[in-house]
């Protein structure tokens, strides 16, 4: 009986981790790509100003949230809906 609880909890944790990775991927990917492009630009021009990196990253992250925000909200809402829909299964075990 205890293995059933364990599988249930691990299944929910696995689904939560996949949801977190899906939601965070566009923002982190955009920031990573922007940082890489800025550092290549800094290396070629030998311009070593640290504040030059932060402003474009902030702008790109804001744009990613605006572009992918509805999709991210849909993924999080779907996970929450599935979690609430399976709540009677959690209680009966």
PyMOL Python script that loads the backbone (N, CA, C, O; Angstrom):
from pymol import cmd

cmd.read_pdbstr("""\
ATOM      1  N   UNK A   1       0.819  -1.199   0.000  1.00  0.00           N
ATOM      2  CA  UNK A   1       0.000   0.000   0.000  1.00  0.00           C
ATOM      3  C   UNK A   1       0.857   1.255   0.000  1.00  0.00           C
ATOM      4  O   UNK A   1       0.491   2.257  -0.615  1.00  0.00           O
ATOM      5  N   UNK A   2       1.982   1.211   0.677  1.00  0.00           N
ATOM      6  CA  UNK A   2       2.827   2.398   0.750  1.00  0.00           C
ATOM      7  C   UNK A   2       3.458   2.719  -0.604  1.00  0.00           C
ATOM      8  O   UNK A   2       3.771   3.876  -0.885  1.00  0.00           O
ATOM      9  N   UNK A   3       3.649   1.691  -1.451  1.00  0.00           N
ATOM     10  CA  UNK A   3       4.225   1.932  -2.768  1.00  0.00           C
ATOM     11  C   UNK A   3       3.269   2.699  -3.671  1.00  0.00           C
ATOM     12  O   UNK A   3       3.708   3.419  -4.567  1.00  0.00           O
ATOM     13  N   UNK A   4       1.971   2.551  -3.443  1.00  0.00           N
ATOM     14  CA  UNK A   4       1.002   3.291  -4.238  1.00  0.00           C
ATOM     15  C   UNK A   4       1.096   4.784  -3.960  1.00  0.00           C
ATOM     16  O   UNK A   4       1.025   5.596  -4.881  1.00  0.00           O
ATOM     17  N   UNK A   5       1.254   5.145  -2.693  1.00  0.00           N
ATOM     18  CA  UNK A   5       1.437   6.556  -2.339  1.00  0.00           C
ATOM     19  C   UNK A   5       2.716   7.108  -2.947  1.00  0.00           C
ATOM     20  O   UNK A   5       2.754   8.230  -3.451  1.00  0.00           O
ATOM     21  N   UNK A   6       3.750   6.302  -2.889  1.00  0.00           N
ATOM     22  CA  UNK A   6       5.042   6.742  -3.410  1.00  0.00           C
ATOM     23  C   UNK A   6       4.964   7.005  -4.903  1.00  0.00           C
ATOM     24  O   UNK A   6       5.469   8.021  -5.381  1.00  0.00           O
ATOM     25  N   UNK A   7       4.333   6.095  -5.651  1.00  0.00           N
ATOM     26  CA  UNK A   7       4.196   6.292  -7.096  1.00  0.00           C
ATOM     27  C   UNK A   7       3.330   7.504  -7.412  1.00  0.00           C
ATOM     28  O   UNK A   7       3.600   8.229  -8.370  1.00  0.00           O
ATOM     29  N   UNK A   8       2.305   7.724  -6.623  1.00  0.00           N
ATOM     30  CA  UNK A   8       1.431   8.875  -6.831  1.00  0.00           C
ATOM     31  C   UNK A   8       2.177  10.191  -6.621  1.00  0.00           C
ATOM     32  O   UNK A   8       2.066  11.118  -7.423  1.00  0.00           O
ATOM     33  N   UNK A   9       2.929  10.254  -5.542  1.00  0.00           N
ATOM     34  CA  UNK A   9       3.691  11.474  -5.238  1.00  0.00           C
ATOM     35  C   UNK A   9       4.790  11.697  -6.272  1.00  0.00           C
ATOM     36  O   UNK A   9       5.008  12.827  -6.711  1.00  0.00           O
ATOM     37  N   UNK A  10       5.480  10.631  -6.662  1.00  0.00           N
ATOM     38  CA  UNK A  10       6.538  10.783  -7.661  1.00  0.00           C
ATOM     39  C   UNK A  10       5.975  11.174  -9.026  1.00  0.00           C
ATOM     40  O   UNK A  10       6.621  11.906  -9.775  1.00  0.00           O
ATOM     41  N   UNK A  11       4.778  10.691  -9.352  1.00  0.00           N
ATOM     42  CA  UNK A  11       4.153  11.085 -10.615  1.00  0.00           C
ATOM     43  C   UNK A  11       3.799  12.558 -10.636  1.00  0.00           C
ATOM     44  O   UNK A  11       4.020  13.239 -11.638  1.00  0.00           O
ATOM     45  N   UNK A  12       3.251  13.053  -9.540  1.00  0.00           N
ATOM     46  CA  UNK A  12       2.912  14.486  -9.453  1.00  0.00           C
ATOM     47  C   UNK A  12       4.187  15.331  -9.478  1.00  0.00           C
ATOM     48  O   UNK A  12       4.230  16.371 -10.136  1.00  0.00           O
ATOM     49  N   UNK A  13       5.221  14.889  -8.766  1.00  0.00           N
ATOM     50  CA  UNK A  13       6.487  15.633  -8.756  1.00  0.00           C
ATOM     51  C   UNK A  13       7.120  15.654 -10.142  1.00  0.00           C
ATOM     52  O   UNK A  13       7.679  16.670 -10.555  1.00  0.00           O
ATOM     53  N   UNK A  14       7.037  14.547 -10.854  1.00  0.00           N
ATOM     54  CA  UNK A  14       7.585  14.487 -12.206  1.00  0.00           C
ATOM     55  C   UNK A  14       6.843  15.438 -13.139  1.00  0.00           C
ATOM     56  O   UNK A  14       7.465  16.155 -13.923  1.00  0.00           O
ATOM     57  N   UNK A  15       5.518  15.442 -13.056  1.00  0.00           N
ATOM     58  CA  UNK A  15       4.733  16.337 -13.892  1.00  0.00           C
ATOM     59  C   UNK A  15       4.997  17.803 -13.544  1.00  0.00           C
ATOM     60  O   UNK A  15       5.008  18.660 -14.428  1.00  0.00           O
ATOM     61  N   UNK A  16       5.208  18.087 -12.268  1.00  0.00           N
ATOM     62  CA  UNK A  16       5.508  19.460 -11.851  1.00  0.00           C
ATOM     63  C   UNK A  16       6.865  19.907 -12.398  1.00  0.00           C
ATOM     64  O   UNK A  16       7.007  21.042 -12.852  1.00  0.00           O
ATOM     65  N   UNK A  17       7.858  19.021 -12.357  1.00  0.00           N
ATOM     66  CA  UNK A  17       9.186  19.382 -12.868  1.00  0.00           C
ATOM     67  C   UNK A  17       9.153  19.618 -14.379  1.00  0.00           C
ATOM     68  O   UNK A  17       9.788  20.548 -14.877  1.00  0.00           O
ATOM     69  N   UNK A  18       8.419  18.785 -15.101  1.00  0.00           N
ATOM     70  CA  UNK A  18       8.307  18.977 -16.553  1.00  0.00           C
ATOM     71  C   UNK A  18       7.612  20.301 -16.858  1.00  0.00           C
ATOM     72  O   UNK A  18       8.011  21.018 -17.775  1.00  0.00           O
ATOM     73  N   UNK A  19       6.579  20.623 -16.091  1.00  0.00           N
ATOM     74  CA  UNK A  19       5.871  21.894 -16.292  1.00  0.00           C
ATOM     75  C   UNK A  19       6.789  23.078 -16.017  1.00  0.00           C
ATOM     76  O   UNK A  19       6.786  24.057 -16.764  1.00  0.00           O
ATOM     77  N   UNK A  20       7.569  22.989 -14.952  1.00  0.00           N
ATOM     78  CA  UNK A  20       8.505  24.076 -14.621  1.00  0.00           C
ATOM     79  C   UNK A  20       9.530  24.257 -15.736  1.00  0.00           C
ATOM     80  O   UNK A  20       9.833  25.385 -16.126  1.00  0.00           O
ATOM     81  N   UNK A  21      10.066  23.149 -16.249  1.00  0.00           N
ATOM     82  CA  UNK A  21      11.051  23.248 -17.323  1.00  0.00           C
ATOM     83  C   UNK A  21      10.438  23.823 -18.603  1.00  0.00           C
ATOM     84  O   UNK A  21      11.071  24.620 -19.295  1.00  0.00           O
ATOM     85  N   UNK A  22       9.218  23.421 -18.911  1.00  0.00           N
ATOM     86  CA  UNK A  22       8.559  23.957 -20.105  1.00  0.00           C
ATOM     87  C   UNK A  22       8.304  25.456 -19.990  1.00  0.00           C
ATOM     88  O   UNK A  22       8.486  26.195 -20.958  1.00  0.00           O
ATOM     89  N   UNK A  23       7.888  25.900 -18.825  1.00  0.00           N
ATOM     90  CA  UNK A  23       7.558  27.314 -18.652  1.00  0.00           C
ATOM     91  C   UNK A  23       8.824  28.175 -18.612  1.00  0.00           C
ATOM     92  O   UNK A  23       8.831  29.290 -19.132  1.00  0.00           O
ATOM     93  N   UNK A  24       9.877  27.667 -18.007  1.00  0.00           N
ATOM     94  CA  UNK A  24      11.101  28.467 -17.861  1.00  0.00           C
ATOM     95  C   UNK A  24      11.978  28.454 -19.105  1.00  0.00           C
ATOM     96  O   UNK A  24      12.815  29.342 -19.264  1.00  0.00           O
ATOM     97  N   UNK A  25      11.813  27.481 -19.987  1.00  0.00           N
ATOM     98  CA  UNK A  25      12.714  27.327 -21.131  1.00  0.00           C
ATOM     99  C   UNK A  25      12.759  28.535 -22.070  1.00  0.00           C
ATOM    100  O   UNK A  25      13.859  28.943 -22.443  1.00  0.00           O
ATOM    101  N   UNK A  26      11.637  29.130 -22.475  1.00  0.00           N
ATOM    102  CA  UNK A  26      11.755  30.273 -23.401  1.00  0.00           C
ATOM    103  C   UNK A  26      12.483  31.470 -22.795  1.00  0.00           C
ATOM    104  O   UNK A  26      13.274  32.124 -23.474  1.00  0.00           O
ATOM    105  N   UNK A  27      12.223  31.756 -21.535  1.00  0.00           N
ATOM    106  CA  UNK A  27      12.870  32.904 -20.893  1.00  0.00           C
ATOM    107  C   UNK A  27      14.363  32.647 -20.724  1.00  0.00           C
ATOM    108  O   UNK A  27      15.191  33.503 -21.038  1.00  0.00           O
ATOM    109  N   UNK A  28      14.696  31.458 -20.223  1.00  0.00           N
ATOM    110  CA  UNK A  28      16.105  31.147 -20.022  1.00  0.00           C
ATOM    111  C   UNK A  28      16.859  31.035 -21.340  1.00  0.00           C
ATOM    112  O   UNK A  28      18.016  31.444 -21.436  1.00  0.00           O
ATOM    113  N   UNK A  29      16.204  30.481 -22.354  1.00  0.00           N
ATOM    114  CA  UNK A  29      16.844  30.380 -23.670  1.00  0.00           C
ATOM    115  C   UNK A  29      17.107  31.743 -24.285  1.00  0.00           C
ATOM    116  O   UNK A  29      18.174  31.980 -24.852  1.00  0.00           O
ATOM    117  N   UNK A  30      16.138  32.634 -24.175  1.00  0.00           N
ATOM    118  CA  UNK A  30      16.338  33.989 -24.706  1.00  0.00           C
ATOM    119  C   UNK A  30      17.436  34.742 -23.976  1.00  0.00           C
ATOM    120  O   UNK A  30      18.243  35.429 -24.602  1.00  0.00           O
ATOM    121  N   UNK A  31      17.470  34.619 -22.651  1.00  0.00           N
ATOM    122  CA  UNK A  31      18.525  35.291 -21.878  1.00  0.00           C
ATOM    123  C   UNK A  31      19.890  34.687 -22.187  1.00  0.00           C
ATOM    124  O   UNK A  31      20.885  35.407 -22.267  1.00  0.00           O
ATOM    125  N   UNK A  32      19.940  33.370 -22.359  1.00  0.00           N
ATOM    126  CA  UNK A  32      21.208  32.710 -22.683  1.00  0.00           C
ATOM    127  C   UNK A  32      21.725  33.139 -24.046  1.00  0.00           C
ATOM    128  O   UNK A  32      22.907  33.447 -24.201  1.00  0.00           O
ATOM    129  N   UNK A  33      20.839  33.160 -25.032  1.00  0.00           N
ATOM    130  CA  UNK A  33      21.239  33.558 -26.379  1.00  0.00           C
ATOM    131  C   UNK A  33      21.672  35.024 -26.425  1.00  0.00           C
ATOM    132  O   UNK A  33      22.644  35.367 -27.099  1.00  0.00           O
ATOM    133  N   UNK A  34      20.954  35.880 -25.714  1.00  0.00           N
ATOM    134  CA  UNK A  34      21.320  37.293 -25.670  1.00  0.00           C
ATOM    135  C   UNK A  34      22.673  37.488 -24.990  1.00  0.00           C
ATOM    136  O   UNK A  34      23.512  38.244 -25.479  1.00  0.00           O
ATOM    137  N   UNK A  35      22.884  36.816 -23.874  1.00  0.00           N
ATOM    138  CA  UNK A  35      24.170  36.912 -23.181  1.00  0.00           C
ATOM    139  C   UNK A  35      25.326  36.425 -24.034  1.00  0.00           C
ATOM    140  O   UNK A  35      26.412  37.006 -24.024  1.00  0.00           O
ATOM    141  N   UNK A  36      25.078  35.338 -24.781  1.00  0.00           N
ATOM    142  CA  UNK A  36      26.117  34.809 -25.655  1.00  0.00           C
ATOM    143  C   UNK A  36      26.454  35.784 -26.775  1.00  0.00           C
ATOM    144  O   UNK A  36      27.627  36.009 -27.072  1.00  0.00           O
ATOM    145  N   UNK A  37      25.435  36.360 -27.394  1.00  0.00           N
ATOM    146  CA  UNK A  37      25.680  37.321 -28.469  1.00  0.00           C
ATOM    147  C   UNK A  37      26.378  38.582 -27.969  1.00  0.00           C
ATOM    148  O   UNK A  37      27.264  39.110 -28.641  1.00  0.00           O
ATOM    149  N   UNK A  38      25.983  39.068 -26.794  1.00  0.00           N
ATOM    150  CA  UNK A  38      26.626  40.259 -26.229  1.00  0.00           C
ATOM    151  C   UNK A  38      28.077  39.961 -25.867  1.00  0.00           C
ATOM    152  O   UNK A  38      28.950  40.800 -26.088  1.00  0.00           O
ATOM    153  N   UNK A  39      28.346  38.785 -25.316  1.00  0.00           N
ATOM    154  CA  UNK A  39      29.733  38.469 -24.948  1.00  0.00           C
ATOM    155  C   UNK A  39      30.607  38.278 -26.178  1.00  0.00           C
ATOM    156  O   UNK A  39      31.790  38.618 -26.147  1.00  0.00           O
ATOM    157  N   UNK A  40      30.051  37.739 -27.263  1.00  0.00           N
ATOM    158  CA  UNK A  40      30.821  37.652 -28.510  1.00  0.00           C
ATOM    159  C   UNK A  40      31.104  39.048 -29.041  1.00  0.00           C
ATOM    160  O   UNK A  40      32.212  39.321 -29.504  1.00  0.00           O
ATOM    161  N   UNK A  41      30.114  39.935 -28.980  1.00  0.00           N
ATOM    162  CA  UNK A  41      30.310  41.318 -29.401  1.00  0.00           C
ATOM    163  C   UNK A  41      31.366  42.012 -28.543  1.00  0.00           C
ATOM    164  O   UNK A  41      32.201  42.756 -29.057  1.00  0.00           O
ATOM    165  N   UNK A  42      31.325  41.764 -27.238  1.00  0.00           N
ATOM    166  CA  UNK A  42      32.324  42.376 -26.352  1.00  0.00           C
ATOM    167  C   UNK A  42      33.718  41.835 -26.616  1.00  0.00           C
ATOM    168  O   UNK A  42      34.700  42.572 -26.540  1.00  0.00           O
ATOM    169  N   UNK A  43      33.804  40.550 -26.924  1.00  0.00           N
ATOM    170  CA  UNK A  43      35.119  39.963 -27.181  1.00  0.00           C
ATOM    171  C   UNK A  43      35.715  40.473 -28.491  1.00  0.00           C
ATOM    172  O   UNK A  43      36.927  40.662 -28.590  1.00  0.00           O
ATOM    173  N   UNK A  44      34.874  40.693 -29.489  1.00  0.00           N
ATOM    174  CA  UNK A  44      35.404  41.169 -30.772  1.00  0.00           C
ATOM    175  C   UNK A  44      35.754  42.649 -30.732  1.00  0.00           C
ATOM    176  O   UNK A  44      36.706  43.073 -31.387  1.00  0.00           O
ATOM    177  N   UNK A  45      35.011  43.434 -29.983  1.00  0.00           N
ATOM    178  CA  UNK A  45      35.288  44.867 -29.936  1.00  0.00           C
ATOM    179  C   UNK A  45      36.165  45.254 -28.747  1.00  0.00           C
ATOM    180  O   UNK A  45      36.561  46.413 -28.631  1.00  0.00           O
ATOM    181  N   UNK A  46      36.474  44.308 -27.866  1.00  0.00           N
ATOM    182  CA  UNK A  46      37.252  44.523 -26.650  1.00  0.00           C
ATOM    183  C   UNK A  46      36.634  45.606 -25.766  1.00  0.00           C
ATOM    184  O   UNK A  46      37.338  46.353 -25.087  1.00  0.00           O
ATOM    185  N   UNK A  47      35.324  45.673 -25.790  1.00  0.00           N
ATOM    186  CA  UNK A  47      34.564  46.585 -24.948  1.00  0.00           C
ATOM    187  C   UNK A  47      34.109  45.794 -23.722  1.00  0.00           C
ATOM    188  O   UNK A  47      33.265  44.907 -23.842  1.00  0.00           O
ATOM    189  N   UNK A  48      34.648  46.099 -22.567  1.00  0.00           N
ATOM    190  CA  UNK A  48      34.392  45.304 -21.364  1.00  0.00           C
ATOM    191  C   UNK A  48      33.522  46.054 -20.361  1.00  0.00           C
ATOM    192  O   UNK A  48      33.881  46.172 -19.189  1.00  0.00           O
ATOM    193  N   UNK A  49      32.410  46.548 -20.807  1.00  0.00           N
ATOM    194  CA  UNK A  49      31.483  47.246 -19.926  1.00  0.00           C
ATOM    195  C   UNK A  49      30.436  46.242 -19.436  1.00  0.00           C
ATOM    196  O   UNK A  49      29.716  45.646 -20.238  1.00  0.00           O
ATOM    197  N   UNK A  50      30.358  46.059 -18.117  1.00  0.00           N
ATOM    198  CA  UNK A  50      29.469  45.043 -17.560  1.00  0.00           C
ATOM    199  C   UNK A  50      27.999  45.437 -17.648  1.00  0.00           C
ATOM    200  O   UNK A  50      27.134  44.565 -17.738  1.00  0.00           O
ATOM    201  N   UNK A  51      27.705  46.721 -17.625  1.00  0.00           N
ATOM    202  CA  UNK A  51      26.302  47.137 -17.692  1.00  0.00           C
ATOM    203  C   UNK A  51      25.713  46.933 -19.080  1.00  0.00           C
ATOM    204  O   UNK A  51      24.493  46.950 -19.241  1.00  0.00           O
ATOM    205  N   UNK A  52      26.560  46.740 -20.082  1.00  0.00           N
ATOM    206  CA  UNK A  52      26.098  46.516 -21.444  1.00  0.00           C
ATOM    207  C   UNK A  52      25.346  45.192 -21.568  1.00  0.00           C
ATOM    208  O   UNK A  52      24.514  45.033 -22.461  1.00  0.00           O
ATOM    209  N   UNK A  53      25.632  44.248 -20.683  1.00  0.00           N
ATOM    210  CA  UNK A  53      25.004  42.930 -20.750  1.00  0.00           C
ATOM    211  C   UNK A  53      23.596  42.960 -20.164  1.00  0.00           C
ATOM    212  O   UNK A  53      22.706  42.285 -20.680  1.00  0.00           O
ATOM    213  N   UNK A  54      23.380  43.714 -19.115  1.00  0.00           N
ATOM    214  CA  UNK A  54      22.134  43.615 -18.351  1.00  0.00           C
ATOM    215  C   UNK A  54      20.929  44.217 -19.061  1.00  0.00           C
ATOM    216  O   UNK A  54      19.848  43.629 -19.033  1.00  0.00           O
ATOM    217  N   UNK A  55      21.086  45.364 -19.691  1.00  0.00           N
ATOM    218  CA  UNK A  55      19.944  46.033 -20.323  1.00  0.00           C
ATOM    219  C   UNK A  55      19.362  45.195 -21.464  1.00  0.00           C
ATOM    220  O   UNK A  55      18.145  45.019 -21.504  1.00  0.00           O
ATOM    221  N   UNK A  56      20.169  44.669 -22.395  1.00  0.00           N
ATOM    222  CA  UNK A  56      19.564  43.827 -23.437  1.00  0.00           C
ATOM    223  C   UNK A  56      18.922  42.553 -22.884  1.00  0.00           C
ATOM    224  O   UNK A  56      17.893  42.107 -23.393  1.00  0.00           O
ATOM    225  N   UNK A  57      19.522  41.969 -21.849  1.00  0.00           N
ATOM    226  CA  UNK A  57      18.930  40.774 -21.254  1.00  0.00           C
ATOM    227  C   UNK A  57      17.573  41.083 -20.632  1.00  0.00           C
ATOM    228  O   UNK A  57      16.630  40.305 -20.781  1.00  0.00           O
ATOM    229  N   UNK A  58      17.472  42.194 -19.949  1.00  0.00           N
ATOM    230  CA  UNK A  58      16.192  42.576 -19.340  1.00  0.00           C
ATOM    231  C   UNK A  58      15.144  42.816 -20.417  1.00  0.00           C
ATOM    232  O   UNK A  58      13.992  42.411 -20.262  1.00  0.00           O
ATOM    233  N   UNK A  59      15.531  43.466 -21.500  1.00  0.00           N
ATOM    234  CA  UNK A  59      14.594  43.728 -22.589  1.00  0.00           C
ATOM    235  C   UNK A  59      14.144  42.417 -23.241  1.00  0.00           C
ATOM    236  O   UNK A  59      12.961  42.241 -23.533  1.00  0.00           O
ATOM    237  N   UNK A  60      15.083  41.504 -23.466  1.00  0.00           N
ATOM    238  CA  UNK A  60      14.743  40.226 -24.094  1.00  0.00           C
ATOM    239  C   UNK A  60      13.848  39.390 -23.181  1.00  0.00           C
ATOM    240  O   UNK A  60      12.897  38.769 -23.656  1.00  0.00           O
ATOM    241  N   UNK A  61      14.132  39.365 -21.891  1.00  0.00           N
ATOM    242  CA  UNK A  61      13.290  38.615 -20.960  1.00  0.00           C
ATOM    243  C   UNK A  61      11.885  39.203 -20.933  1.00  0.00           C
ATOM    244  O   UNK A  61      10.907  38.455 -20.909  1.00  0.00           O
ATOM    245  N   UNK A  62      11.767  40.518 -20.936  1.00  0.00           N
ATOM    246  CA  UNK A  62      10.457  41.159 -20.971  1.00  0.00           C
ATOM    247  C   UNK A  62       9.711  40.810 -22.261  1.00  0.00           C
ATOM    248  O   UNK A  62       8.513  40.530 -22.227  1.00  0.00           O
ATOM    249  N   UNK A  63      10.413  40.825 -23.393  1.00  0.00           N
ATOM    250  CA  UNK A  63       9.787  40.447 -24.655  1.00  0.00           C
ATOM    251  C   UNK A  63       9.360  38.982 -24.663  1.00  0.00           C
ATOM    252  O   UNK A  63       8.304  38.643 -25.198  1.00  0.00           O
ATOM    253  N   UNK A  64      10.179  38.115 -24.072  1.00  0.00           N
ATOM    254  CA  UNK A  64       9.822  36.695 -24.000  1.00  0.00           C
ATOM    255  C   UNK A  64       8.579  36.480 -23.138  1.00  0.00           C
ATOM    256  O   UNK A  64       7.735  35.641 -23.456  1.00  0.00           O
ATOM    257  N   UNK A  65       8.473  37.228 -22.064  1.00  0.00           N
ATOM    258  CA  UNK A  65       7.284  37.110 -21.214  1.00  0.00           C
ATOM    259  C   UNK A  65       6.055  37.612 -21.956  1.00  0.00           C
ATOM    260  O   UNK A  65       4.980  37.024 -21.836  1.00  0.00           O
ATOM    261  N   UNK A  66       6.198  38.691 -22.722  1.00  0.00           N
ATOM    262  CA  UNK A  66       5.061  39.212 -23.488  1.00  0.00           C
ATOM    263  C   UNK A  66       4.664  38.238 -24.597  1.00  0.00           C
ATOM    264  O   UNK A  66       3.477  38.001 -24.819  1.00  0.00           O
ATOM    265  N   UNK A  67       5.644  37.678 -25.288  1.00  0.00           N
ATOM    266  CA  UNK A  67       5.351  36.782 -26.411  1.00  0.00           C
ATOM    267  C   UNK A  67       4.835  35.427 -25.917  1.00  0.00           C
ATOM    268  O   UNK A  67       3.816  34.936 -26.401  1.00  0.00           O
ATOM    269  N   UNK A  68       5.539  34.828 -24.957  1.00  0.00           N
ATOM    270  CA  UNK A  68       5.203  33.483 -24.511  1.00  0.00           C
ATOM    271  C   UNK A  68       4.314  33.455 -23.272  1.00  0.00           C
ATOM    272  O   UNK A  68       3.987  32.376 -22.778  1.00  0.00           O
ATOM    273  N   UNK A  69       3.921  34.612 -22.763  1.00  0.00           N
ATOM    274  CA  UNK A  69       3.116  34.673 -21.552  1.00  0.00           C
ATOM    275  C   UNK A  69       1.806  33.914 -21.623  1.00  0.00           C
ATOM    276  O   UNK A  69       1.500  33.151 -20.707  1.00  0.00           O
ATOM    277  N   UNK A  70       1.014  34.094 -22.685  1.00  0.00           N
ATOM    278  CA  UNK A  70      -0.238  33.335 -22.758  1.00  0.00           C
ATOM    279  C   UNK A  70      -0.019  31.823 -22.807  1.00  0.00           C
ATOM    280  O   UNK A  70      -0.764  31.066 -22.185  1.00  0.00           O
ATOM    281  N   UNK A  71       0.998  31.386 -23.545  1.00  0.00           N
ATOM    282  CA  UNK A  71       1.306  29.958 -23.600  1.00  0.00           C
ATOM    283  C   UNK A  71       1.742  29.433 -22.233  1.00  0.00           C
ATOM    284  O   UNK A  71       1.313  28.358 -21.814  1.00  0.00           O
ATOM    285  N   UNK A  72       2.599  30.193 -21.533  1.00  0.00           N
ATOM    286  CA  UNK A  72       3.054  29.778 -20.205  1.00  0.00           C
ATOM    287  C   UNK A  72       1.880  29.693 -19.235  1.00  0.00           C
ATOM    288  O   UNK A  72       1.790  28.755 -18.443  1.00  0.00           O
ATOM    289  N   UNK A  73       0.991  30.664 -19.299  1.00  0.00           N
ATOM    290  CA  UNK A  73      -0.189  30.646 -18.439  1.00  0.00           C
ATOM    291  C   UNK A  73      -1.080  29.456 -18.760  1.00  0.00           C
ATOM    292  O   UNK A  73      -1.661  28.857 -17.856  1.00  0.00           O
ATOM    293  N   UNK A  74      -1.194  29.108 -20.032  1.00  0.00           N
ATOM    294  CA  UNK A  74      -1.983  27.953 -20.436  1.00  0.00           C
ATOM    295  C   UNK A  74      -1.378  26.650 -19.903  1.00  0.00           C
ATOM    296  O   UNK A  74      -2.110  25.769 -19.451  1.00  0.00           O
ATOM    297  N   UNK A  75      -0.059  26.523 -19.952  1.00  0.00           N
ATOM    298  CA  UNK A  75       0.610  25.318 -19.440  1.00  0.00           C
ATOM    299  C   UNK A  75       0.416  25.206 -17.935  1.00  0.00           C
ATOM    300  O   UNK A  75       0.090  24.130 -17.433  1.00  0.00           O
ATOM    301  N   UNK A  76       0.611  26.301 -17.209  1.00  0.00           N
ATOM    302  CA  UNK A  76       0.456  26.281 -15.756  1.00  0.00           C
ATOM    303  C   UNK A  76      -1.004  26.010 -15.373  1.00  0.00           C
ATOM    304  O   UNK A  76      -1.272  25.267 -14.428  1.00  0.00           O
ATOM    305  N   UNK A  77      -1.936  26.609 -16.103  1.00  0.00           N
ATOM    306  CA  UNK A  77      -3.347  26.385 -15.824  1.00  0.00           C
ATOM    307  C   UNK A  77      -3.741  24.933 -16.100  1.00  0.00           C
ATOM    308  O   UNK A  77      -4.521  24.348 -15.350  1.00  0.00           O
ATOM    309  N   UNK A  78      -3.207  24.359 -17.164  1.00  0.00           N
ATOM    310  CA  UNK A  78      -3.480  22.954 -17.468  1.00  0.00           C
ATOM    311  C   UNK A  78      -2.955  22.025 -16.392  1.00  0.00           C
ATOM    312  O   UNK A  78      -3.625  21.064 -16.015  1.00  0.00           O
ATOM    313  N   UNK A  79      -1.755  22.307 -15.893  1.00  0.00           N
ATOM    314  CA  UNK A  79      -1.196  21.492 -14.814  1.00  0.00           C
ATOM    315  C   UNK A  79      -2.049  21.609 -13.556  1.00  0.00           C
ATOM    316  O   UNK A  79      -2.335  20.610 -12.897  1.00  0.00           O
ATOM    317  N   UNK A  80      -2.450  22.821 -13.230  1.00  0.00           N
ATOM    318  CA  UNK A  80      -3.272  23.032 -12.035  1.00  0.00           C
ATOM    319  C   UNK A  80      -4.628  22.356 -12.183  1.00  0.00           C
ATOM    320  O   UNK A  80      -5.133  21.763 -11.230  1.00  0.00           O
ATOM    321  N   UNK A  81      -5.219  22.441 -13.369  1.00  0.00           N
ATOM    322  CA  UNK A  81      -6.503  21.788 -13.602  1.00  0.00           C
ATOM    323  C   UNK A  81      -6.377  20.274 -13.443  1.00  0.00           C
ATOM    324  O   UNK A  81      -7.221  19.640 -12.809  1.00  0.00           O
ATOM    325  N   UNK A  82      -5.328  19.699 -14.017  1.00  0.00           N
ATOM    326  CA  UNK A  82      -5.108  18.251 -13.881  1.00  0.00           C
ATOM    327  C   UNK A  82      -4.874  17.858 -12.428  1.00  0.00           C
ATOM    328  O   UNK A  82      -5.329  16.806 -11.981  1.00  0.00           O
ATOM    329  N   UNK A  83      -4.169  18.703 -11.700  1.00  0.00           N
ATOM    330  CA  UNK A  83      -3.897  18.416 -10.297  1.00  0.00           C
ATOM    331  C   UNK A  83      -5.191  18.437  -9.482  1.00  0.00           C
ATOM    332  O   UNK A  83      -5.414  17.554  -8.654  1.00  0.00           O
ATOM    333  N   UNK A  84      -6.042  19.438  -9.710  1.00  0.00           N
ATOM    334  CA  UNK A  84      -7.316  19.512  -8.993  1.00  0.00           C
ATOM    335  C   UNK A  84      -8.279  18.412  -9.438  1.00  0.00           C
ATOM    336  O   UNK A  84      -9.066  17.915  -8.633  1.00  0.00           O
ATOM    337  N   UNK A  85      -8.221  18.032 -10.711  1.00  0.00           N
ATOM    338  CA  UNK A  85      -9.111  16.976 -11.203  1.00  0.00           C
ATOM    339  C   UNK A  85      -8.741  15.623 -10.611  1.00  0.00           C
ATOM    340  O   UNK A  85      -9.610  14.771 -10.425  1.00  0.00           O
ATOM    341  N   UNK A  86      -7.465  15.417 -10.313  1.00  0.00           N
ATOM    342  CA  UNK A  86      -7.021  14.140  -9.750  1.00  0.00           C
ATOM    343  C   UNK A  86      -7.027  14.163  -8.214  1.00  0.00           C
ATOM    344  O   UNK A  86      -6.575  13.207  -7.586  1.00  0.00           O
ATOM    345  N   UNK A  87      -7.518  15.211  -7.623  1.00  0.00           N
ATOM    346  CA  UNK A  87      -7.561  15.309  -6.164  1.00  0.00           C
ATOM    347  C   UNK A  87      -8.395  14.204  -5.504  1.00  0.00           C
ATOM    348  O   UNK A  87      -7.984  13.685  -4.466  1.00  0.00           O
ATOM    349  N   UNK A  88      -9.549  13.826  -6.065  1.00  0.00           N
ATOM    350  CA  UNK A  88     -10.276  12.706  -5.437  1.00  0.00           C
ATOM    351  C   UNK A  88      -9.479  11.394  -5.433  1.00  0.00           C
ATOM    352  O   UNK A  88      -9.643  10.570  -4.533  1.00  0.00           O
ATOM    353  N   UNK A  89      -8.635  11.207  -6.419  1.00  0.00           N
ATOM    354  CA  UNK A  89      -7.780  10.021  -6.449  1.00  0.00           C
ATOM    355  C   UNK A  89      -6.783  10.047  -5.293  1.00  0.00           C
ATOM    356  O   UNK A  89      -6.484   9.011  -4.700  1.00  0.00           O
ATOM    357  N   UNK A  90      -6.271  11.234  -4.977  1.00  0.00           N
ATOM    358  CA  UNK A  90      -5.319  11.359  -3.870  1.00  0.00           C
ATOM    359  C   UNK A  90      -5.978  11.092  -2.538  1.00  0.00           C
ATOM    360  O   UNK A  90      -5.371  10.493  -1.650  1.00  0.00           O
ATOM    361  N   UNK A  91      -7.205  11.526  -2.391  1.00  0.00           N
ATOM    362  CA  UNK A  91      -7.903  11.400  -1.104  1.00  0.00           C
ATOM    363  C   UNK A  91      -8.332   9.968  -0.848  1.00  0.00           C
ATOM    364  O   UNK A  91      -8.281   9.510   0.293  1.00  0.00           O
ATOM    365  N   UNK A  92      -8.755   9.248  -1.882  1.00  0.00           N
ATOM    366  CA  UNK A  92      -9.252   7.891  -1.691  1.00  0.00           C
ATOM    367  C   UNK A  92      -8.134   6.904  -1.415  1.00  0.00           C
ATOM    368  O   UNK A  92      -8.402   5.808  -0.923  1.00  0.00           O
ATOM    369  N   UNK A  93      -6.899   7.249  -1.711  1.00  0.00           N
ATOM    370  CA  UNK A  93      -5.808   6.322  -1.463  1.00  0.00           C
ATOM    371  C   UNK A  93      -5.333   6.566  -0.080  1.00  0.00           C
ATOM    372  O   UNK A  93      -4.404   5.903   0.380  1.00  0.00           O
TER     373      UNK A  93
END
""", "prot")
cmd.dss("prot")
cmd.show_as("cartoon", "prot")
cmd.util.cbc("prot")
cmd.orient("prot")
